[in-house]
Amino acid sequence: MTDVPEWLLINENYIPLTDKDTFVNKSILSIFRVISRIKMQDSIQQTHLKINVPLNVLCTAILLILVSLTKSLIFVMIINVYLLSILCVTDTDRLIRILKLSVGVTLFTAIIMLPAFIQGNSYSSIMITTKVFASITAVGLLSHTTKWSLLTKALKRFYVPDIFILILDITIKYIYRLGELSLSMFYALKLRSVGKNNKKYTSMAGVAGTMFLQSMEMAEEMYHAMECRGFSGEYHRMEKSKFKWIDYFHIAIHIGFVVLYLYLGRVLS
């Protein structure tokens, strides 16, 4: 009977050195936010108002034009009251996300305009700040209550070139797919870095190179798949939009905004 070597009888208590994963963790969180934002946007359930999407896009564009062109602070405040009243009927999660972005951008604008306000140009400072809040809130309401697919579908009704719709649609899908791939690669980098690893930054070149090669491969596969399916680069509308009472009410409100804009513009001139 052979004796067991002493080194086999020694208890191994390996404690790896502490390492800093701040760079990897921040990269994972930033990519995860983008992916979750796109996935959340694609799975959005419309509010109980269910306004026609092309009409909603058109009315939002008109509202942005009126807000940017007006010289009346009263008109901008009325628009803000209208947008806040719409926010009141949305669910809490959407309200918080929209207001977080709107208030953040508005506060940043207010800080930028603070020197002009101190020097006596208060009217222009307040006007620009309120316009920024109205614009960001209007766009936030549109983006947080409408799916990406419905937005690109609405662009076709306004005779937007098909190449622009194709680029927008494919870009969103590519960001999501490549985001998932980069997230998996960062997870692998974090799990395989045992102990002290001071070469995490050098791994970014490998991650970027792999992403580039994967994107080229995905582009070729998508091109061949679309070619095999007979895609000619044209988008076709398969259904007609039907207006409901809420759509006509929405139209009436924005016609009222146009009339109010013209009236206040004539008064101020």
RAGISUL-V233640 format. One record per residue. D_LAST is the distance of its C-alpha to the last C-alpha in whole Angstrom. Layout:
[[D_LAST] [D_LAST]]
This chain:
[[109] [107] [105] [101] [99] [98] [94] [94] [95] [92] [89] [86] [83] [80] [77] [75] [73] [69] [67] [63] [61] [57] [56] [58] [56] [53] [53] [54] [52] [49] [50] [51] [47] [46] [49] [48] [44] [45] [48] [46] [43] [45] [47] [44] [44] [41] [40] [41] [38] [38] [35] [36] [35] [34] [31] [31] [30] [28] [26] [26] [24] [22] [21] [21] [19] [16] [17] [17] [13] [11] [10] [10] [14] [15] [14] [17] [19] [19] [20] [23] [24] [25] [27] [29] [30] [31] [33] [35] [36] [38] [41] [41] [42] [39] [37] [39] [38] [35] [34] [36] [34] [31] [32] [33] [31] [28] [31] [31] [27] [27] [30] [29] [25] [28] [28] [24] [24] [27] [26] [23] [20] [20] [17] [17] [20] [20] [17] [19] [22] [21] [20] [23] [25] [23] [24] [28] [28] [27] [29] [32] [32] [32] [35] [37] [37] [38] [41] [41] [43] [40] [37] [39] [40] [37] [36] [38] [36] [33] [36] [36] [38] [42] [43] [39] [40] [44] [43] [41] [44] [47] [45] [45] [48] [50] [48] [50] [53] [53] [52] [55] [57] [56] [56] [60] [61] [59] [62] [65] [64] [64] [67] [69] [68] [71] [72] [70] [68] [66] [66] [63] [60] [62] [62] [59] [60] [62] [59] [57] [59] [60] [57] [56] [60] [59] [55] [57] [60] [57] [55] [58] [59] [56] [56] [60] [59] [56] [58] [61] [58] [57] [54] [52] [48] [47] [45] [46] [44] [47] [45] [42] [40] [40] [37] [38] [36] [35] [33] [32] [30] [29] [27] [26] [24] [22] [21] [20] [18] [16] [15] [14] [12] [11] [10] [9] [6] [5] [6] [4] [0]]
